[in-house]
Amino acid sequence: MELSKQNKTDLLEIAIMVALFFLIVVIYVPVAIWEEENDYTKESRYRMKNLYDVESFYSTLTGEYNPDFLEAMTLVNSTRDSALADSLFIGEQTITINGKEFSVDVATSFGFEFDTTFGFKSFRRDTVLDTTLQIAAYSEDLGRNDTSFIRKKDLESYESDENFIGIVKVEPLKRVEAIEYYKTYLPDSSIYYCPLTNEPYQMAITEDGSGLKVSSPIIETIIEPRYLLFSFKANSHGIIRNGQKSWN
């Protein structure tokens, strides 16, 4: 049976729509897969860095690395909690975890270093109430009394000047100030495992105990099918050796 002109037109339109559909699939699906691969790589390297940092803090506190990462993490977190609860928790201290005693040496900067390492820098705007003073003082340059505006907290330094005369006017001041702070978090056991394979990262401590290497558990390329025609691929996410990242 011979197709009519209208049928041929309809089939042509269907063919064009199917071709457009496959064109869209070919263009956008690989991009989505690449983004998925990059997300796993980014998250894995983030966890590796956190793992290395935990071990580094443990080494700072005890003088050595710990092959038991979960124990090291618990000690570092406990030290941060103690330092946060007691500002005098510095110097040589003893911490007991699961019946085991650890001797640690807590530096005065430990809390700040912990928060800046395991935290995200953020900013907020705070409304600050302040007071501005108009003061009078004798100006030797001008040869007469002169007035100027200062912040109330600076008044003491001006009062000690022999040319200071007195306060002329007091004005309350409201201003908006940008405050920098860190949104901190406590590392947890999830950073010990690769987000793709759920296998623990490989840690290697040098024989003299002075060096540490953290590496991805992915040895051979991982290939997983996606949408029948495509594949997700992942290679090793790299290593961190003595603080040096292979991906930098």
N, C-alpha and C positions, 0 to 999 in steps of 0.2 A: 504494500500500500504506500503510495507516494505521499510524503508529508506536504501539508499545505504551507503556504508562505507564512501564515501566522504561527504555525507549529514550529517552523524553522526559527522564527524570530524568538519564540519563547525558549526553545532549547539553547539558542545562542546566549540569551540573557542568563539562563541558569548556569551555563558554562562559565560566563564571565563572573557571576557571583561566587561560584565555587573556586575559581582561580584567585579572586580577590581574598577569599577566606584563607586559602593556603598561603597566599603572599603575606597576609597579616600574621599568620601563625609562624611562618619562617622568620619574620622580622622580630616579633615581640617575644616569642617563647624563649629563644636563646638568650635574649637580654634578661629575662626573668631568672633563667637558670644561672647566668653569670652573677646576678645580684645575690642569689642564694649562696653561691660559692663564696663570694666576697664576704657575706654576712657571717658565714661559718669561720672563715679565715680571721676576720676581725675579732669575733668573740673569742676564738681559740687563743689568739695572741694576747688578748686582754687578760684572759685567765692565766696564761703562762707568766705574764709580767707580774700579776698579783701573787702568784705562787712564788716567784723568785723574790719579790719584795718581802713576803712573809718570812722566808728563810733568811733573808738579809737582816731583818729586824731580830730574828732569833739569834743570829750570829753576833749581832751587836750586844744583845742582852747577856748571852752566855759565853761568847768567845768561840763558838763552833756551830756548824750546820747540823741539822737533825734529819737523818734519813726517814724518820717517821713524820711526814708532813702534817698530819692531823694533830699530832702532839705539839709540833712547833706552832701551828696556828692557834691552838688553844692557849698556849702560854703567852703568845704575843697579844691576843685579844684580852686575856686576863690581866696582863700588865697594863694595857691601856685602860681597862675599867678601873683598876686600882689607882692609877695616876689621875684619872678623871675624878674619882671620889675623894682622893686625898692629895692635895697639892704638895705635901711633904714626902710623898712616896717617890723619893729619888735616891740615888746612890745604891749601895749594896742592900738588897732586899731578898727575902725568901718567899716563894710562892709554892703552895701545895696544890697539885692537880691529881685527882684520883689516887690519893695516898702517896704520891711521889713528890718529893721536894726538889725545887729548882732554885739555884742561887743565881740571881740576876743583878746586873749593874745598870740602873736606870738613869740615863742622862737627863739633865734639866730640860732639854729640847725634845725629849722623846714624844710627848703629846703633840707638839706642833708638827714634827716630822711625820708622825702617824697620820694626822688629819690631812696633811697636804699630799701624802702618798695615796692613802685610801679615801679619796674625796674628790668632789668635782667643784671647781671654782665657780662661785655664783656671786651675783650682785643684787642688792636690794636698796630701795630708797627709803630712808628714815627721815621723819620730820624732827628736827632738833630745835629745842627751845634754848635760846642764848640771850645774853644781855650785852648791849652796846653802851659804852660810856663816852660822853664828851667831856674831855678834861682840859684844864687850862694849865699852861706851864710857860715859864719865861724862856724866850728864844734868844740866845746870845747872837745868833746870826742876824735876826731881824731887829734886835735891840728893843723888843717889846714883848708883851704877853701874847701867846698864840694858843689856839685851841686845836684839838685833834680828836679823832674817834678811835677807840680801842675796844677790845673785848674784855669783859669783866675779869676773866681769869688771868689777864695780863696786868691787872692793876698794880699788883704788889711790886713789880719791877719798876713801874713809873713812880710810885710813891717814894721809893728809896732815892730818887733823883732830887738833888737840892733845889732844882729849878721848878719842881712840881708845886702847883698852887692849890688845885682842888678839882672836885668833880662839878661840872657845870650842868650836865643833863644825863638822865638815865633812860634808856629806851629798850624795851623788850624786843627781841628779834626772833622770828621763826624762819628757819631755812631748811631746805631739803638737801640731804647729804647722801652720796652714794657710798654704801658700805660693802666691802669685799669680805666674803666668808666662804667656807667650804662645807658642802653637804657631805658629811662623812658616813661611812658604813663600816661594819665589821666584816672582814673576809669570812666566808663560810666554806663548807666542804665541797661545794659545787666547783670551785676553781681548781680542784685537784683533778678534774676529769675533762677530757676533750668533749666539746659539745656535739661533735659529729659521731664519734665512735663510742662515747661513754667509757672509754678506757682511761686509766690514770696516766698522767704525763710521766715521762721517764726522768728521774733525777740521778745525777752522778756526782759524787763528792770526791775530790782528788785525795790521793793517799795521805798527803800531809794535812788534809782538812781545810786548806786555805781557799780552795776553788770549788765552784758549783756550776753544773750545767743542767739546764732544763730543756727537754726536747719533746717534740710532738710524737705521740704514739703511732702516727701514720707512717708506715714504712713503704708499702706499695700503694700505687695509685688506686683510689677508690672510685669505682664507676657504678652508677646507679641509673636505671632507665627512667626517663621522664617523657610523658606524653607520646609513647610508642616510638616516635622518630628521633628523639633526642636523648642525651645522657648528661647526668650530673657527674663532674669529675673533681676530685680533690687529691692533692699531693700533700706532703708534709708541710705543716704550718710553720716550720722553722725551729730554731734553737736560741736559747739565751745562755751564753757562756761568760761567766764572770762579769755579768752586767752588760755585755755586748750582744745586741740583737742581730740575728742573721738577716732580718728584713729591713734594716736601716741602710 
